[in-house]
Amino acid sequence: MTSTDQPVDELLAEAVGRVVGAPADGLEFVVDGAASALAASADRWPLVSRALLGFADRSVGRCWAAGWRPADLVRVARRELGPVQVALAVDLIAAEGRRHPAAALDRRWQEQLRELEAEPWWASDEAYLQAFADRHRMDRFALATAALELLRVWALLPPVQPVGPAPGQSAPRVSAPRSGEPRMLGRIRALLAKAESTGFPDEAEALTAKAQELMARHSIDEALLSAGGPSADQPAALRIGVDNPYEGPKTMLLDAVAAANRCRVVWAKEFGFCTVIGFDADLDCVELLYTSLLVQATSAMQRAGSRKHKDGAARTKAFRQSFLVAYAARIRERLADATERATEDAAAGRPAEPGEPGGVEDGGGALPVPTPDGGLLPVLAARAEAVDDAVGRMFPKLVSQRVRVSDGEGWVEGRAAADRATLHRGSGRIER
């Protein structure tokens, strides 16, 4: 049977199979042949379009079953391929998402879809490929090539540790959002946005420190409410992308933020992400603060400029690596101080300042959260133990990795920038 007589579904499956099984040294030749077969006929292009979306449904579904999430698949496309494949990835995820009602998706899954803007925009499945080609000014062969490259990369992904339920699966119990949470998180976002935009270092420092204290008090309130509830919450997890350049120091910065918020970090360097394990409200805070601090650190590093050796050779890379390592180390100390202050205040029964979290919203202000008979510290210790146990179950084999510093000037300037901006204290080791 020739390719022009072959059913399109079979033709596509055969083409993808050849591309997935091709050796790296002969991949380009195989992709060209497979793409030529798919793009050969303009009359059959609508059938190829419908078949591609159907095949992608199954491909994406296998990725969900293997522990991957929407943001992960797009991140893989961005790391391994290019902008066209990233746009394709978002569309194929959106197409597969038509199978699942919103009620079948957990909160973080829905948030990822919103952030990716993963919504079907094409008129029909038969019209999709031509509409995509028109939007990106591509011919049929180039688009077929991009689709095959993307499906190959996804097909070769190994299983990873899940960080939440796949669509339709039941989730472990985590705390439901309280009425005061949107207001509190909104206030933290506002503080961090000001810290990112201000041109005054002292103001950025004060704003970021205040944001961390708010996060710490919120975490304590959640711990007390859970301890007094009918059943205890369980730790959850999320993934945060950490890409080159300077992925080691960026991971150290994330680890500093996570530790200050009673979470743990495990780095999967080969995939460009970290898994953060902790209680749900703490995970939200980690994601918020890390994003803000990374913006501040990058801005400070760029302001510090480039560096050269006396002989004129560039040493900018070593300088920036050392800058970010020092920044992360100093942030670790300062965040730890802010968390310690908030914990001491809560343990001593000192209320939060007016308008800040430190109780349950009742419509007219904050009511104090009752403390169990044993006090606050055993509650926090129990939650820390629960997080450690979750890490042990999810990642039974971990190793530590050190990040090297080779530029003294970068180290000094990095710590100075952290003093001007933000805050936890530890070994500088990252679990992998």
Salt bridges, closest charged atoms under 4 A:
GLU14 OE2 - ARG18 NH1 3.42
ASP72 OD1 - ARG75 NH1 2.92
ASP72 OD2 - ARG239 NH1 2.41
GLU96 OE2 - ARG99 NH1 3.52
GLU96 OE2 - HIS100 NE2 2.72
ASP106 OD2 - ARG69 NH2 2.73
GLU111 OE2 - ARG107 NH1 2.92
ASP125 OD1 - ARG98 NH1 2.99
GLU126 OE2 - ARG50 NH1 3.25
GLU205 OE2 - ARG334 NH2 2.33
GLU213 OE1 - LYS210 NZ 3.90
GLU213 OE2 - ARG341 NH2 2.81
GLU222 OE2 - ARG178 NE 3.13
ASP233 OD1 - ARG173 NH1 2.22
ASP243 OD1 - ARG79 NH1 2.65
GLU247 OE2 - LYS269 NZ 3.95
ASP255 OD2 - ARG332 NH2 2.50
GLU270 OE1 - ARG432 NH2 3.96
ASP280 OD2 - ARG107 NH2 2.73
ASP280 OD1 - ARG108 NH2 2.77
ASP284 OD2 - ARG107 NH2 3.30
ASP284 OD1 - ARG108 NH1 2.98
GLU333 OE1 - ARG330 NH1 2.70
GLU333 OE1 - ARG415 NH2 3.26
ASP345 OD1 - ARG350 NH2 2.70
GLU353 OE2 - LYS210 NZ 3.54
GLU356 OE2 - LYS210 NZ 3.46
GLU361 OE1 - ARG183 NH1 3.28
ASP388 OD1 - ARG264 NH1 2.69
ASP407 OD2 - ARG315 NH1 2.30
GLU409 OE2 - ARG307 NE 2.94
GLU409 OE1 - ARG315 NH2 2.72
GLU413 OE2 - ARG307 NH2 2.84
ASP419 OD1 - ARG330 NE 2.51
GLU431 OE2 - ARG264 NH2 2.59
